[in-house]
């Protein structure tokens, strides 16, 4: 004779009741999460539609991707500050006094490293002022080497340093070291 112990059937019913209670208990939270996911999907869909409507392009996240992106897309980057570099002395209004003051700081100022910040709202002539000071005969005659670089709102420190070094070597009439283009790869 074989004796088999029977499992009570109420454990299955009890497990089912626990599962139903758990689902009811978490229903509000799950509904809230699902609603938030739907809101996020709608928000992203809106961004995508606007990007198509206004012809936005997704820009790369680092300098190397940025270079290859511009080459592949044949994109020319236009910096609105560039026009300020070609303004003549006659067109500079109200910048003569700050120009003289900055030239004085650079030529007659302290011998230790000094930072001169040119700040203000857009369109006031900060870039024009800085370029006119940089190009002045007094400043050019005072410093053995000078480098003009453009720093965009999103920039790469390594790229700025690399550009400055290349320009300095060019001014000295020497070839830059071969490792300059790969100087940040050691990280």
Secondary structure, DSSP 4 states (H G I P E B T S, - for coil): ----PPPPTHHHHHHHHHHHHHHHHHHHHHHHHHHHHHHHHHHHHHHHHHHHHTT--PPPSSHHHHHHHHHHHT-----TTGGGGG--GGG--S-HHHHHHHHHHHHHS-SS--------STTSSHHHHHHHHHHSHHHHHH-S--------SS--HHHHHHHHHHHHHHHHT-PPPGGGGGTTTT-
